[in-house]
Amino acid sequence: MAASVERQAGAIETGIECDAVVVGAGFGGLYALHKLREIGLSVRGLEAAPDVGGTWYWNRYPGARCDVPSLFYSYSWSPELRREWRWTNRYAGQEEILSYARFAADRLDLRKLIQFDTKVARATFDEKNERWIVETDRGGRLSARFVVMATGGLSVPNTPDIPGVADFKGAIYHTARWPQEPVSFEGKRVGIVGTGSSGIQAIPMIAKAAKQLVVFQRTPNFSVPARNRPLTDEDHRSFDDGLEAYLASLEQSDFGRVPPTAFTAEVPPRDVQWKHYEKLWQDGGSGGFLKAFPNILVHPEVNEVAADFVREKIRETVKDPEVAAALSPEGYPFGVKRLCVDTDYFDTYNRSNVELVNLREEPIEKITTDAVDTAARHFELDALVFATGFDAVTGALLAVDIRGRKGVTLKDAWSEGPKAYLGLTTVGFPNLFAITGPGSPSVIGNVITNCEYHVDWIAECLTHMRRRGLGTIEPERKAQDDWVEHVAEVADRTLFPKANSWYLGVNIPGKPRVFMPYIGEGYRTTCREIVADNYRGFTFGTSAVREQAAAE
């Protein structure tokens, strides 16, 4: 396999003309390559990494693991892939997920379509010829009718600008760009900044190896146990039996999104809720908690019981009351940040070699050549780990210099926040699609099935255009504005905006505060109705007669 990857990385594609360019070779990009090829389009893929896998190629930190059960975090559209791949654990680790991505790429014969080690520097829409000119950092140049951005919602690392970080002489790591070679923390004094999902997974693993681990925490997060275990034959049979019902349920909602009954459901008695949460805690996983009661994400009283329950579990687990209090989330609702799933996270703070630093009480002032200085103390360290997450949802899209009609950049078009119709397309950028873009369910729920749905929608749309000889597609401004307003209104009816989360972009200085994912019910039904109504809200260009028009 390595030789195959090396071959693909070696040649620079320039002067290539094709129907579609797919940017990114994670799960969304791989399926897009397969599906667009399947409907008869010529397609090329561009990938910054030397291999497939997307975020699972880069995020190989100790303890990296998916928080969606592995049987669900896999392609649902292919019975063959499901038969030929067998997951080993309830929650798959990074290595197994990356192996699955490689398996899918090889099984579907996709590598020959992908240029690896290649970043897209610029994409410019040529209005005269109605084509996108895609330029890469390696000097490549491709021309395509369509560009599909499968760059992922969690792919651009966020590294905080801390004074003196460049002076640190020890090793510095970021969980989102972990080295491929093994990293040893044996006998070392390690500092880790961040206690979100990545930090919560990495901290227990690093603590087992390090001489000392200092955890710098700004905001404590809610986390529930994974209860990870090997999968049994019965697990696989049960999944197969329930797959059709699960896929049907996605028409309306998914875990982490607001179900149709949220605003009419009754408030259960506190003892009933508490008993149910205890069962979910013993079962493990986040999905059950986020679906525990229909109104958990909209009703403050219901939500607070869940928050109290987790805080009580933290106090039961962490022996030092002050540390337990510092680890207990306060001031924002349960489940409105990505709910973390962990293995022995809170137990780790009972170790003698682990120290928690509450940055709200003593913020970091500077980093020196061999230490981190807070407002109160000095911590000498051999290594630093930043588990500070991502510039989520829009980061990878805006990292490319994308220029649409009249040379307007996507960055300027989104200067006040992202604007996209259904999270798929943007006014002024014809034939440019985003998989799991802002204004779609995106990073809420099961991202793989979200990717699949967008790819299927795009493929159906391009087939529609080909059959009718249509040249371009983009949304009408009113439709886009109405959808952006609807996304915000849905969020405002819930508890989600009450937390300073990366869903709102608040972790990135200067980023507009806009709730980016769509968390309402019936997203797929809405998309299907729009298509059935002759692609309501979209405008098609018919000035160019394409050779594909007579293909079918």
C-alpha positions in Angstrom: 0.0 0.0 0.0 2.8 2.4 0.8 4.2 2.1 -2.7 0.8 2.9 -4.1 0.5 6.0 -2.0 4.0 7.1 -2.9 3.3 6.7 -6.6 0.2 8.9 -6.4 2.0 11.5 -4.5 4.8 11.7 -7.0 3.1 13.0 -10.1 1.7 16.5 -10.3 -1.5 16.7 -12.2 -1.7 19.8 -14.4 -3.8 20.7 -17.3 -6.4 18.1 -16.3 -10.0 18.6 -17.4 -12.7 16.6 -15.7 -16.3 16.8 -14.7 -15.7 17.1 -10.9 -12.9 17.7 -8.5 -13.4 16.3 -5.0 -11.2 18.0 -2.3 -10.5 15.7 0.7 -10.2 11.9 1.0 -11.9 11.3 4.3 -15.1 9.3 4.4 -17.2 12.0 2.6 -14.6 12.5 -0.1 -14.1 8.8 -0.8 -17.8 8.2 -1.1 -18.1 11.3 -3.4 -15.4 9.9 -5.7 -17.1 6.5 -5.9 -20.6 7.9 -6.4 -19.7 10.5 -9.0 -17.7 8.0 -10.9 -20.7 5.6 -10.6 -23.0 8.1 -12.3 -20.6 8.4 -15.2 -18.6 11.6 -14.4 -14.9 11.9 -14.8 -13.6 12.8 -11.3 -10.3 13.7 -9.6 -9.5 13.8 -5.9 -7.1 16.0 -4.1 -5.9 15.2 -0.6 -3.4 17.1 1.7 -2.3 14.0 3.5 -0.2 11.2 2.0 -3.1 8.7 2.5 -6.8 8.5 2.8 -8.7 8.8 6.1 -9.2 12.5 6.6 -9.3 13.5 10.2 -8.5 9.9 11.2 -5.2 10.1 9.4 -4.1 13.1 11.4 -5.7 12.5 14.8 -3.6 9.6 16.0 -2.9 10.8 19.5 -2.9 8.3 22.4 -6.5 7.2 23.1 -8.0 8.6 19.9 -11.3 6.8 19.4 -14.6 7.6 17.8 -17.6 8.5 20.1 -20.1 6.9 17.7 -20.4 3.1 17.9 -18.3 1.5 15.2 -21.1 -0.5 13.7 -22.9 2.8 13.0 -19.7 4.7 12.1 -19.3 3.0 8.8 -20.7 3.1 5.3 -24.4 2.2 5.3 -24.9 2.2 1.5 -22.8 -0.9 0.6 -23.9 -4.4 1.8 -20.6 -5.7 0.3 -18.4 -3.5 2.5 -20.5 -4.4 5.6 -20.0 -8.1 4.9 -16.3 -7.9 4.2 -15.3 -5.6 7.2 -15.8 -6.7 10.8 -15.3 -4.2 13.6 -13.7 -5.5 16.7 -14.7 -3.1 19.4 -17.9 -1.2 20.4 -16.0 2.1 19.9 -13.3 1.8 17.3 -9.9 3.4 17.9 -8.1 5.6 15.3 -5.9 2.8 13.9 -8.9 0.6 13.2 -10.9 3.5 11.6 -8.0 4.4 9.4 -7.6 0.8 8.4 -11.3 0.8 7.5 -10.9 3.9 5.3 -7.9 2.3 3.6 -9.9 -0.9 3.1 -12.8 1.0 1.5 -10.5 3.0 -0.8 -8.8 -0.2 -2.0 -12.0 -2.2 -2.3 -13.6 0.6 -4.4 -10.4 1.1 -6.4 -10.3 4.9 -5.6 -6.6 5.5 -5.0 -5.9 5.9 -8.7 -8.3 8.9 -8.7 -6.5 10.8 -5.9 -3.5 13.1 -5.9 -2.1 12.8 -2.4 0.2 15.2 -0.5 -1.6 18.0 -2.4 -3.3 21.0 -0.9 -5.7 23.2 -2.8 -4.4 26.7 -2.8 -7.0 28.4 -4.9 -10.3 27.6 -6.8 -11.6 30.3 -9.2 -14.8 30.2 -11.1 -14.3 31.0 -14.8 -17.7 32.7 -15.6 -17.1 32.6 -19.4 -16.6 28.9 -19.6 -18.6 28.0 -16.5 -15.7 25.9 -15.1 -13.7 26.0 -11.9 -10.0 26.4 -12.1 -8.4 24.5 -9.2 -4.8 25.3 -8.4 -2.7 23.3 -5.9 0.3 24.1 -3.7 2.4 21.8 -5.9 1.8 23.8 -9.1 -1.0 21.6 -10.4 -3.9 23.0 -12.3 -7.2 21.3 -12.9 -10.4 22.5 -14.7 -13.7 21.1 -13.7 -17.4 21.9 -14.0 -18.1 21.0 -10.4 -16.1 21.2 -7.2 -17.1 19.2 -4.1 -15.5 20.3 -0.9 -15.2 17.2 1.3 -12.7 18.9 3.6 -14.4 17.9 6.8 -15.8 19.9 9.7 -13.0 19.0 12.1 -9.8 19.2 10.1 -8.1 22.6 10.7 -6.3 22.6 14.1 -6.8 25.5 16.5 -3.5 26.4 18.2 -3.9 29.1 20.8 -1.5 32.1 20.5 0.2 31.9 23.9 3.1 34.3 24.5 6.4 32.5 24.4 5.3 29.3 22.9 7.9 29.6 20.1 10.6 29.7 22.8 9.7 26.3 24.3 12.7 23.9 23.8 10.8 20.7 24.6 8.6 18.7 22.2 5.3 20.3 21.3 2.4 18.2 19.9 -1.1 19.0 18.7 -3.7 16.2 19.0 -5.0 17.1 15.5 -1.5 16.8 13.9 0.0 13.9 15.9 3.3 12.4 14.5 3.1 9.1 12.6 6.1 7.8 14.5 5.5 6.6 18.1 5.8 9.2 20.9 7.1 8.2 24.3 6.3 10.2 27.4 8.1 7.8 29.7 9.8 9.6 32.6 8.8 13.0 31.2 7.0 16.0 32.7 4.2 16.7 30.3 1.7 19.6 30.2 -1.6 19.3 28.2 -3.7 22.3 27.4 -7.4 21.6 26.7 -10.0 19.2 28.2 -12.4 18.8 25.3 -13.0 15.6 23.5 -9.4 15.0 22.4 -7.9 16.0 25.7 -10.4 13.8 27.6 -9.3 10.8 25.5 -5.6 11.6 25.6 -5.1 12.5 29.3 -5.7 9.0 30.8 -3.2 7.5 28.3 -0.5 10.1 28.8 -0.9 9.9 32.5 0.0 6.2 32.5 3.3 6.9 30.9 4.4 10.3 32.1 6.4 11.0 35.2 4.2 14.0 35.8 1.1 15.3 33.9 -0.1 18.8 34.4 -3.6 19.4 32.9 -4.4 23.0 32.0 -8.1 23.4 32.0 -10.2 26.5 31.1 -13.6 25.0 30.8 -14.6 21.6 32.3 -16.7 19.4 30.0 -19.5 16.9 30.6 -18.3 13.4 29.8 -19.9 10.0 30.1 -18.2 6.5 30.2 -17.7 4.6 26.9 -17.8 1.1 28.5 -15.9 0.0 25.5 -15.7 -3.8 24.9 -15.1 -6.3 22.2 -18.1 -6.8 19.9 -19.8 -10.2 19.8 -21.5 -12.1 17.1 -24.8 -11.1 18.7 -23.9 -7.4 18.4 -23.3 -7.8 14.7 -26.6 -9.7 14.2 -28.5 -7.2 16.2 -27.1 -4.3 14.2 -27.9 -6.0 10.9 -31.5 -6.7 12.0 -32.0 -3.1 13.1 -30.1 -1.3 10.3 -33.1 -0.6 8.1 -35.1 0.9 11.0 -32.0 3.0 12.0 -31.6 4.4 8.5 -35.3 5.2 8.4 -35.1 7.1 11.7 -32.4 9.4 10.2 -35.1 10.9 8.0 -36.3 12.9 11.0 -33.5 13.1 13.6 -30.2 11.7 15.0 -28.6 11.8 18.4 -27.7 15.3 19.4 -30.4 16.9 17.2 -33.8 18.0 18.5 -36.6 15.5 17.8 -40.1 16.5 16.6 -41.7 16.0 20.1 -39.2 18.1 22.0 -41.5 21.1 22.6 -44.6 19.1 23.6 -43.1 16.4 25.8 -43.9 16.4 29.5 -41.3 16.9 32.1 -40.6 13.5 33.8 -40.3 13.3 37.6 -36.7 13.8 38.8 -36.5 10.3 40.2 -37.6 8.8 36.9 -34.9 10.8 35.1 -32.2 9.9 37.6 -33.0 6.2 37.4 -32.8 6.3 33.6 -29.5 8.2 33.7 -28.0 5.6 36.0 -28.9 2.8 33.6 -27.4 4.9 30.7 -24.2 5.5 32.7 -23.8 1.8 33.3 -24.5 1.0 29.6 -22.0 3.7 28.4 -22.0 6.0 25.4 -23.4 9.4 24.6 -26.2 8.6 22.2 -28.5 7.3 25.0 -28.0 10.4 27.1 -28.8 12.8 24.2 -32.0 10.9 23.4 -32.9 10.1 27.0 -35.9 12.4 27.0 -37.3 14.3 23.9 -36.9 17.7 25.7 -33.5 17.3 27.2 -31.9 19.8 24.8 -34.7 22.4 25.0 -36.2 22.3 28.6 -33.9 23.8 31.3 -35.5 21.8 34.1 -35.0 18.5 32.4 -31.5 19.4 31.2 -30.4 20.4 34.7 -31.3 16.9 36.1 -28.9 15.4 33.6 -26.2 17.9 34.5 -26.7 17.3 38.2 -26.4 13.5 37.6 -23.0 13.8 35.8 -21.7 16.3 38.4 -22.7 13.8 41.2 -20.8 11.0 39.3 -17.7 13.2 39.2 -17.9 13.8 42.9 -18.3 10.1 43.5 -15.3 9.3 41.4 -12.7 12.1 42.2 -11.4 11.8 45.7 -10.2 15.4 46.2 -13.3 17.6 46.6 -11.6 20.7 45.2 -10.5 18.8 42.1 -13.9 17.3 41.7 -15.5 20.8 41.9 -13.0 22.2 39.3 -13.9 19.3 36.9 -17.7 19.8 37.3 -19.2 21.8 34.5 -21.2 24.8 35.6 -22.8 27.7 33.8 -23.9 26.0 30.6 -26.4 23.2 29.9 -25.7 19.5 29.5 -25.2 18.1 25.9 -25.0 21.4 24.1 -21.3 21.1 23.6 -20.2 17.8 22.0 -20.8 15.3 24.8 -17.5 13.6 25.5 -17.2 9.8 25.9 -14.3 8.6 28.0 -12.4 5.7 29.5 -11.2 6.4 33.1 -11.0 10.2 32.5 -12.2 11.3 36.0 -10.4 8.4 37.7 -7.2 9.7 36.2 -7.3 12.7 38.6 -6.8 10.3 41.5 -3.3 9.5 40.3 -0.5 11.0 42.3 1.3 12.1 39.1 -1.6 14.1 37.7 -2.3 17.7 38.6 -5.2 19.9 37.4 -4.7 23.6 36.9 -7.8 25.7 36.7 -7.1 28.4 34.2 -10.1 30.4 35.2 -8.4 31.0 38.6 -4.8 31.2 37.3 -4.6 31.8 33.6 -1.5 31.0 31.6 0.7 34.2 31.3 3.5 32.9 29.2 5.5 29.9 28.1 9.3 29.9 28.6 12.0 27.7 27.2 11.2 24.9 29.7 8.1 25.8 31.6 4.5 27.2 31.6 3.9 30.2 33.9 0.4 30.8 35.2 -0.7 33.8 37.2 0.2 31.9 40.3 2.7 29.1 39.6 5.6 27.9 37.5 5.5 24.4 35.9 8.7 23.0 34.5 7.9 20.7 31.6 9.7 18.5 29.1 6.8 18.3 26.6 3.6 20.2 25.7 0.4 18.9 24.2 -2.2 21.1 22.7 -5.6 19.4 22.8 -7.3 22.6 21.7 -9.6 21.4 18.9 -10.4 22.9 15.6 -11.6 25.8 13.6 -14.7 23.8 13.1 -17.1 23.5 10.2 -15.9 26.5 8.1 -12.1 26.4 8.8 -11.1 24.1 6.0 -13.4 25.8 3.5 -12.0 29.3 4.3 -8.5 28.0 4.3 -8.8 27.8 0.5 -8.8 30.9 -1.6 -12.2 30.3 -3.3 -13.4 32.9 -5.7 -16.8 32.9 -7.3 -18.6 35.2 -9.6 -17.0 38.7 -10.1 -14.0 37.4 -8.2 -15.8 37.6 -4.8 -14.0 35.4 -2.2 -15.9 32.9 0.0 -14.1 34.6 2.9 -15.7 37.9 2.0 -19.1 36.4 1.3 -19.0 34.8 4.8 -17.4 37.7 6.6 -20.5 38.0 8.9 -20.9 34.3 9.3 -21.4 31.4 6.9 -24.3 31.5 4.5 -25.3 28.4 2.6 -28.6 27.0 1.4 -29.2 23.6 3.1 -25.5 23.7 4.0 -24.7 22.6 0.4 -24.3 25.6 -1.8 -23.7 29.4 -1.6 -25.0 32.3 -3.7 -22.3 33.5 -6.2 -20.4 30.2 -6.2 -22.1 28.1 -8.9 -21.4 24.4 -9.0 -19.5 24.5 -5.7 -20.8 22.0 -3.1 -19.9 21.5 0.5 -20.3 18.1 2.2 -21.6 18.6 5.7 -21.3 22.4 5.4 -22.6 25.1 7.7 -26.4 25.1 7.8 -26.6 21.3 7.6 -26.6 18.7 10.4 -22.8 18.6 9.7 -21.0 17.6 12.9 -24.1 16.8 14.9 -24.9 13.1 15.1 -23.3 10.5 12.9 -21.0 12.4 10.5 -20.6 9.4 8.1 -24.3 9.1 7.5 -24.5 12.9 7.2 -21.8 12.7 4.5 -23.5 9.9 2.7 -26.7 11.8 2.5 -25.0 14.9 1.0 -23.1 12.9 -1.5 -26.3 11.1 -2.6 -28.1 14.5 -2.9 -25.2 16.0 -5.0 -25.1 12.9 -7.3 -28.9 13.1 -7.8 -28.7 16.9 -8.6 -25.8 16.4 -11.1 -27.8 13.6 -12.8 -30.8 16.0 -13.0 -28.6 18.7 -14.6 -27.1 16.3 -17.1 -30.4 15.0 -18.3 -31.7 18.5 -18.8 -28.6 20.1 -20.3 -28.2 22.5 -17.4 -24.9 24.3 -17.0 -24.8 25.7 -13.5 -26.6 25.6 -10.1 -26.6 28.0 -7.2 -29.2 29.1 -4.6 -31.4 32.1 -4.9 -30.5 34.7 -2.4 -33.9 34.8 -0.7 -33.9 31.0 -0.3 -30.4 31.1 1.2 -31.2 34.0 3.5 -34.4 32.3 4.6 -32.6 29.1 5.3 -29.8 30.8 7.3 -32.5 32.5 9.4 -34.3 29.2 9.9 -31.1 27.5 11.1 -30.6 30.3 13.6 -34.3 30.3 14.8 -34.2 26.6 15.4 -31.0 26.9 17.4 -32.5 29.8 19.4 -35.4 27.6 20.5 -33.0 25.2 22.2 -30.4 25.4 24.9 -27.5 25.1 22.4 -26.7 28.9 22.2 -26.4 29.1 26.0 -22.9 27.5 25.8 -19.7 29.1 24.4 -19.0 26.2 22.1 -17.1 25.6 18.9 -20.6 25.1 17.3 -20.7 28.9 17.5 -17.1 29.4 16.6 -16.2 31.1 19.8 -13.0 29.2 20.2 -11.5 31.1 17.2 -10.6 34.8 17.8 -12.5 37.0 15.4 -14.8 34.4 14.1 -18.4 35.5 13.8 -20.6 34.1 16.6 -23.0 32.1 14.5 -24.5 28.7 15.3 -23.3 26.6 12.4 -25.0 23.2 12.4 -28.7 22.6 11.7 -30.2 20.8 14.7 -33.8 20.7 13.7 -35.9 17.7 12.8 -36.6 16.5 9.3 -33.6 17.9 7.4 -33.7 15.1 4.9 -37.4 15.4 4.4 -37.0 19.1 3.7 -34.2 18.4 1.2 -36.4 15.8 -0.5 -39.4 18.2 -0.7 -37.2 20.9 -2.3 -36.0 18.5 -5.0 -39.6 17.3 -5.6 -40.7 20.9 -6.0 -38.3 21.3 -9.0 -35.3 22.2 -6.8 -37.2 25.1 -5.0 -34.8 27.9 -4.1 -32.2 27.0 -6.6 -31.5 28.7 -9.9 -30.0 26.8 -12.9 -28.0 28.3 -15.7 -29.0 27.1 -19.2 -26.7 29.3 -21.3 -24.2 26.6 -22.0 -25.1 23.4 -23.8 -23.0 20.6 -22.5 -21.8 17.5 -24.1 -23.3 15.5 -21.2 -26.8 16.7 -22.0 -27.5 13.9 -24.4 -25.8 11.2 -22.3 -29.0 9.6 -21.1 
